[in-house]
Amino acid sequence: MYRKVFRRDEKKYLLDQKQFQQLMESIGAYLQPDEYFESTICSLYFDTSNHDLIIKSIDKPVYKQKLRLRSYGVPKLDDSVFLEIKIKYRGVVSKRRTKIKLKDFYHYYDKQCAGQHSKLTADIPQISRELDYLFHFYRLEPSWIISYDRKCYRGRDNPNLRITFDQNLRSRSDNLRLEAGDYGELYFFDQKYVMEIKALDAIPLWLVDTLSRLRIYPASFTKYGKIYEQSKKGALC
């Protein structure tokens, strides 16, 4: 059973290989692998033709939202994927998502592009209606596919604490079909991890102390935003 609505604090950090190893040596005893410990995450982001959503997000407004189609691994047309709205308001992240077969989403989107009246049909009707409204209101279209390899842990004594490490961040702005593969242009030259700490309550003291001792500090890093900015500069990090 998957969760349909999330609301939690999320903090991101950028780690190099040495920092990652030092951190895991220090906090490994407090963690255990999540149910879905290792996965490749592929996300197809949607935006306006002028990229209004991500441009607004980069400006760090009080309220921002993204819409994406997400799969765990490279899906086939008959596989289920997740259509998500991600909202951030005053630092608190909430996600609303519904499950849909990939081929059914393409059928919905193709009809919409053809100017035909189309309703999004997925397993959560209320969230489907919200998504349907956003597609119509913003005239959303495929923008970018972003993929990465994730390791996910949760607190051994606190299941509401999740820590994820994403590596091999890559993207493409052509062939925007999830079933086409998880290939793309690497964002980083060297090995780096995007760490996210996700907590419903306060971050535990043992983790705060370790981050401080290792001088690991929060970083403003939005994958879609950074990749979009990189594309405008025409240079890799």
Disulfide bonds with the S-S distance in Angstrom:
none
